[in-house]
Amino acid sequence: MNQANPTAEANAVKEQVSQVRRLPRVLRWLPSSVTVLLVLMTLDYLFNLGLLTVVTGLETQFYYAVVALLLPLVYLLWPMLPSGRDKPVPWYDYGLFLLTALVGGYFVVQAEPILERGWAFAAPEPAVWFSYAYWLLILEAARRAGGWPIALIVALFSCYPMVADIMPGPIQAFPSTLEQTAIYHTMSTESVMGVPLQAFAGLVIGFLIFGVVLQKTGGGAFFINLAFALLGHVRGGPAKVSIFASGLMGSMSGSVITNVLTTGVLSIPAMRRIGMGRSFAGGVEACASTGGVLMPPVMGATAFVMAMFLDVPYAAVALAAVIPSVLYFLGLFIQIDAYAARHGIQGLPRIELPSVRQTLKQGWYFIFVFALLVWMLLVMQREAVAPFYATALLLVMNQFSKSHRWGWKQVTDTLGSAAKLFAELIAILAGVGMLVGALSMTGLSGTIANDFIHLAGGSVPLLLIMGALTSFVLGIGMTVTAAYIFLAVALAPALIQGGGLDPMAVHMFILYWGMLSFITPPVALGAFAAATVAGARPMKTGLQAMRLGSVIYFIPFMFVLNPALIMQAPLWEVALVFCQAVLGIVLFASAMQGYLIGVGRLGHTPTMETVIRALLLIAGLCVALPGGAPIPLNNLELLSLGVATSVPAVILARWGQHRLRDATRGTVAPH
């Protein structure tokens, strides 16, 4: 196999699903210029250089400047309707672009009086009218970039303070006027300029720049080639390559769909070639890409927002995510290996695969840059500036690479891609900020938390199930970041106060269940994107993804009930609980595919196989789930029950294999 270069294939597939409009030639410089200005502003703010104090003099002024710079782009890049993607930019979108820039600029200029004179509670008349305009412009930008579901939800919640007094009892609150609501949304630090935007401006920009540059310098191709070189030849190799490559790529991009369309164009055809079905190959890629977004060190934008909500360094969130992501990928790996062993699927011939030595020789510096980023995050605790240092080093080292050295075209392409990513995210985060602002303005967040506790009757398991279902449903209609932010305000306090659960574990629990909509029908956007690449039926691919990623449905319950799995315990306890979880997941994943390493196929008849797999599923859950708290058994009792259930299953499987061998010998033996 030649060195992989997924760029052309990935771009072709992305073009089919992208709603971004191609700008006229005279404006193609604009997104790149916006990215340059944004990076300069961010560097001046983070490093306190004092060169651009006109827009970075105040913290809130910097936030206003970020929105004013990026939000207008949405009206040029995203058409009013999807059908307008291939048409020229209409006059009204130019008008909306200029209006958004004008309104955003007004708030940048007025940032100081807004803060010092408390305009969030009493503003002069011009500021009120500008607030009305910004409110509407943000809603339309969120609709274009994030879709109708998020726009409708944000619109309803942002208007809620005006009708809070006529709502039913549990969600009733003191009302606000239209004017009070508008100025609170645009000028307080609890709404548009709240935690989501603060996380974006303070942390996310640098990591998104790093992710884009890493992919554009050939980092994606390097990690895919490295995965093929290491794992392509083993049993079910291309599927295992998908796990390795998608885990790393998803960690870079933070997007499930982007991940599928980048790594899937190589891994899915390779899986098809060794005999895996279309829907199975698509399911593997969807699961691997979903897990990639949950994998440190560079997770999706949601992880940075989580750090802001919890008021902890981003490194603490990344560290907490290590064991859950390892357990998820382990379960996926075991299922793929079991499937390949059961169906006799081998890997690709070594001669067709890239050389490990040659691959490392060409791209070793990508690993070095990743190591620098991790060191600065975990050791130096410099998460705000770490990605900028890593990006600068990567750009310098890349220019010494003959195969990946940049010219002017690569520079403009990278800057343009980053601008589209920033504009999309800022539109969604600004919209979701108003949702949080409405809850803050009315005090509803505390009321909802109390209502959840009341409905659950103080039962921790019921609270967790309600939380899981709520997270999943909101994850269907909203982006993961939007769903997480809403639940972090409304649901997390109920789980923390009512259930006495660890705050980090609760927020991770919400994040995981919000991600599940990517692989769970009827929506399963990640699986449907993979089905497009694989040429498979979307629903069938979604069901395969749901089965392959089945461990992710109970991993959140494992770490929320025992925070040792997110490093919130002494080291000896973390190691003990981790080993127990690994054993449980191996049993569970093997049962899902009907093949256990070291034992072989489970059962020689359909009835026997069903019994053995059921026993192993129960054993896996007993061993993996933590004891105590709401579970009536302690760890030792659960482990004993798991052993007592798994041993008969293994004995039955061995006995069935002997029976099958004896029957086969009897059939072919000469008389």
PEURCOR-V552164 format. One record per backbone hydrogen bond with DSSP energy under -1.0 kcal/mol. NH is the residue of the N-H (numbers start at 0). CO is the residue of the C=O. E is the energy in kcal/mol with one decimal. If there is no record, write none. Layout:
[[NH;CO;E] [NH;CO;E]]
This chain:
[[9;5;-3.1] [10;6;-2.7] [11;7;-2.0] [12;8;-2.1] [13;9;-2.9] [14;10;-2.2] [16;12;-1.0] [17;13;-2.2] [20;76;-4.4] [26;23;-2.1] [27;24;-1.0] [29;26;-1.7] [32;28;-2.2] [33;29;-2.5] [34;30;-2.1] [35;31;-2.1] [36;32;-2.5] [37;33;-2.6] [38;34;-2.6] [39;35;-2.4] [40;36;-2.6] [41;37;-2.6] [42;38;-2.8] [43;39;-2.3] [44;40;-2.2] [45;41;-3.1] [46;42;-2.5] [48;43;-1.4] [54;51;-2.2] [55;51;-1.6] [56;52;-1.5] [61;57;-2.0] [62;58;-1.8] [63;59;-2.6] [64;60;-2.3] [65;61;-2.1] [66;62;-2.0] [67;63;-2.8] [68;64;-1.8] [69;65;-1.9] [70;66;-2.6] [73;70;-1.2] [74;71;-1.0] [76;72;-2.7] [77;73;-2.5] [83;80;-2.3] [84;81;-1.7] [86;83;-1.3] [93;89;-1.4] [94;90;-2.1] [95;91;-2.3] [96;92;-2.3] [97;93;-2.3] [98;94;-2.6] [99;95;-2.6] [100;96;-2.1] [101;97;-2.4] [102;98;-2.9] [103;99;-2.7] [104;100;-2.3] [105;101;-1.8] [106;102;-1.5] [107;103;-1.6] [108;104;-2.4] [109;105;-2.2] [110;107;-1.1] [113;109;-2.3] [114;110;-1.8] [115;111;-3.0] [116;112;-2.6] [118;113;-1.2] [120;117;-2.0] [121;117;-1.3] [127;123;-1.6] [128;124;-2.0] [129;125;-2.3] [130;126;-1.9] [131;127;-2.2] [132;128;-2.1] [133;129;-2.5] [134;130;-2.4] [135;131;-2.0] [136;132;-2.5] [137;133;-2.7] [138;134;-2.0] [139;135;-2.2] [140;136;-2.2] [141;137;-2.5] [142;138;-2.0] [143;139;-2.3] [144;140;-2.5] [145;141;-2.8] [146;142;-1.7] [150;146;-1.6] [151;147;-2.9] [152;148;-2.2] [153;149;-2.5] [154;150;-2.6] [155;151;-2.5] [156;152;-2.4] [157;153;-2.9] [158;154;-1.3] [161;158;-1.5] [162;159;-1.7] [165;162;-1.5] [170;167;-1.4] [171;168;-1.7] [172;163;-1.5] [175;160;-2.0] [180;176;-2.4] [181;177;-2.4] [182;178;-2.3] [183;179;-1.8] [184;180;-2.3] [185;181;-1.9] [186;182;-2.2] [187;183;-1.5] [191;184;-1.9] [193;190;-2.2] [197;193;-2.4] [198;194;-2.7] [199;195;-2.0] [200;196;-2.8] [201;197;-2.4] [202;198;-2.3] [203;198;-2.0] [204;199;-2.0] [206;202;-1.2] [207;203;-2.7] [208;204;-2.3] [209;205;-2.2] [210;206;-2.5] [211;207;-2.5] [212;208;-2.7] [213;209;-2.6] [214;210;-1.9] [215;211;-2.7] [216;212;-1.9] [217;214;-1.3] [218;213;-2.7] [221;217;-2.3] [222;218;-2.4] [223;219;-2.1] [224;220;-2.6] [225;221;-2.7] [226;222;-2.1] [227;223;-2.3] [228;224;-2.7] [229;225;-2.2] [230;226;-2.8] [231;227;-1.9] [233;230;-1.2] [236;233;-2.3] [239;235;-1.5] [240;236;-2.6] [241;237;-1.8] [242;238;-1.3] [243;239;-2.1] [244;240;-3.3] [245;241;-2.5] [246;242;-2.1] [247;243;-1.6] [248;244;-2.9] [249;245;-2.9] [250;246;-1.3] [251;247;-1.2] [252;248;-2.8] [253;249;-2.6] [258;254;-1.9] [259;255;-2.5] [260;256;-2.4] [261;257;-1.0] [262;258;-2.5] [263;259;-1.5] [265;262;-1.4] [266;262;-2.6] [267;263;-2.0] [269;265;-1.4] [270;266;-2.4] [271;267;-2.4] [272;268;-2.0] [273;269;-1.2] [274;271;-1.3] [275;270;-2.1] [280;276;-2.6] [281;277;-2.4] [282;278;-2.4] [283;279;-2.4] [284;280;-2.0] [285;281;-2.4] [286;282;-2.3] [287;283;-2.7] [288;284;-2.5] [289;285;-2.0] [290;286;-2.4] [291;287;-1.6] [292;288;-1.0] [294;291;-1.2] [299;292;-1.3] [302;299;-1.3] [304;300;-1.7] [305;301;-2.5] [306;302;-1.8] [307;303;-1.6] [308;304;-2.4] [309;305;-2.6] [311;306;-2.1] [315;312;-1.2] [316;312;-1.0] [317;313;-2.5] [318;314;-2.5] [319;315;-1.9] [320;316;-1.4] [321;318;-1.1] [324;320;-1.8] [325;321;-2.2] [326;322;-2.7] [327;323;-2.1] [328;324;-2.4] [329;325;-2.3] [330;326;-2.3] [331;327;-2.0] [332;328;-2.7] [333;329;-2.7] [334;330;-1.9] [335;331;-2.2] [336;332;-2.6] [337;333;-2.6] [338;334;-2.4] [339;335;-2.6] [340;336;-2.6] [341;337;-2.6] [342;338;-1.9] [344;339;-2.6] [347;231;-2.8] [351;348;-1.5] [352;349;-1.6] [358;354;-2.5] [359;355;-2.6] [360;356;-2.2] [361;357;-1.8] [362;358;-1.7] [363;359;-1.5] [365;362;-1.7] [367;363;-1.6] [368;364;-2.4] [369;365;-2.2] [370;366;-2.4] [371;367;-2.2] [372;368;-2.3] [373;369;-2.5] [374;370;-2.5] [375;371;-2.5] [376;372;-2.0] [377;373;-3.0] [378;374;-2.1] [379;374;-1.8] [381;375;-2.5] [385;381;-2.3] [388;384;-1.8] [389;385;-2.4] [390;386;-2.5] [391;387;-2.5] [392;388;-2.4] [393;389;-2.3] [394;390;-2.5] [395;391;-2.0] [396;392;-2.6] [397;393;-2.4] [398;394;-1.1] [399;396;-1.3] [400;397;-1.7] [404;400;-1.2] [410;406;-1.6] [411;407;-2.4] [412;408;-2.4] [413;409;-2.3] [414;410;-2.4] [415;411;-2.5] [416;412;-2.3] [417;413;-2.3] [418;414;-2.0] [419;415;-1.8] [420;416;-1.8] [421;417;-2.7] [422;418;-2.8] [423;419;-2.1] [424;420;-2.0] [425;421;-2.7] [426;422;-1.9] [427;423;-1.7] [428;424;-2.9] [429;425;-2.5] [430;426;-1.7] [431;427;-2.8] [432;428;-2.1] [433;429;-1.0] [434;430;-1.0] [435;431;-2.1] [436;432;-2.5] [437;433;-2.2] [438;434;-1.6] [439;435;-2.3] [440;436;-2.9] [441;437;-1.7] [442;438;-1.0] [443;438;-1.1] [446;442;-1.0] [447;443;-3.1] [448;444;-1.8] [449;445;-2.0] [450;446;-2.3] [451;447;-2.5] [452;448;-2.1] [453;449;-2.4] [454;450;-2.8] [455;451;-2.2] [457;452;-1.5] [458;455;-1.8] [462;458;-2.3] [463;459;-2.6] [464;460;-2.3] [465;461;-2.7] [466;462;-2.5] [467;463;-2.7] [468;464;-2.5] [469;465;-2.5] [470;466;-2.5] [471;467;-2.4] [472;468;-2.6] [473;469;-2.5] [474;470;-2.1] [475;471;-1.0] [476;472;-1.3] [477;473;-2.0] [482;478;-2.8] [483;479;-2.8] [484;480;-2.5] [485;481;-2.1] [486;482;-2.2] [487;483;-2.9] [488;484;-1.4] [489;485;-2.5] [490;486;-1.9] [491;486;-2.7] [494;490;-1.7] [495;491;-2.5] [496;492;-3.0] [497;493;-2.1] [500;494;-1.2] [505;501;-2.4] [506;502;-2.4] [507;503;-2.2] [508;504;-2.3] [509;505;-2.1] [510;506;-2.0] [511;507;-2.6] [512;508;-2.2] [513;509;-2.0] [514;510;-1.6] [517;514;-2.1] [518;515;-1.4] [523;519;-1.3] [526;517;-1.7] [527;523;-2.6] [528;524;-2.2] [529;525;-2.0] [530;526;-2.2] [531;527;-1.6] [532;528;-1.5] [533;529;-2.5] [534;530;-1.6] [535;530;-2.0] [540;536;-2.4] [541;537;-2.5] [542;538;-2.2] [543;539;-2.0] [544;540;-2.6] [545;541;-2.3] [546;542;-1.9] [547;543;-2.9] [548;544;-2.7] [549;546;-1.3] [551;548;-1.9] [552;549;-1.5] [553;550;-1.2] [554;550;-1.6] [557;553;-1.7] [558;554;-2.1] [559;555;-2.0] [560;556;-1.5] [561;557;-1.2] [564;561;-2.1] [565;562;-1.9] [566;563;-1.5] [567;562;-2.5] [573;569;-2.2] [574;570;-2.5] [575;571;-2.1] [576;572;-2.7] [577;573;-2.3] [578;574;-2.2] [579;575;-2.0] [580;576;-2.4] [581;577;-2.6] [582;578;-2.1] [583;579;-2.2] [584;580;-2.5] [585;581;-2.2] [586;582;-2.0] [587;583;-2.5] [588;584;-3.0] [589;585;-2.0] [590;586;-2.1] [591;587;-1.7] [593;589;-1.2] [594;589;-1.8] [595;599;-2.3] [598;595;-2.2] [599;595;-3.5] [601;593;-2.0] [602;600;-1.0] [608;604;-2.8] [609;605;-2.1] [610;606;-2.0] [611;607;-2.5] [612;608;-2.7] [613;609;-2.1] [614;610;-2.2] [615;611;-2.3] [616;612;-2.3] [617;613;-2.2] [618;614;-2.4] [619;615;-3.0] [620;616;-2.2] [621;617;-2.4] [622;618;-2.4] [623;619;-2.4] [624;620;-2.5] [627;632;-2.7] [630;627;-2.2] [637;633;-2.4] [638;634;-2.6] [639;635;-2.4] [640;636;-2.3] [641;637;-2.4] [642;638;-2.5] [643;639;-2.7] [644;640;-1.4] [645;641;-2.4] [646;642;-2.4] [649;645;-2.5] [650;646;-2.4] [651;647;-2.8] [652;648;-2.3] [653;649;-2.5] [654;650;-2.6] [655;651;-2.5] [656;652;-2.0] [657;653;-2.2] [658;654;-2.4] [659;655;-2.4] [660;656;-2.4] [661;657;-2.7] [662;658;-2.4] [663;659;-2.2] [664;660;-2.7] [665;661;-2.5] [666;662;-1.6] [667;663;-1.9] [668;664;-2.2]]
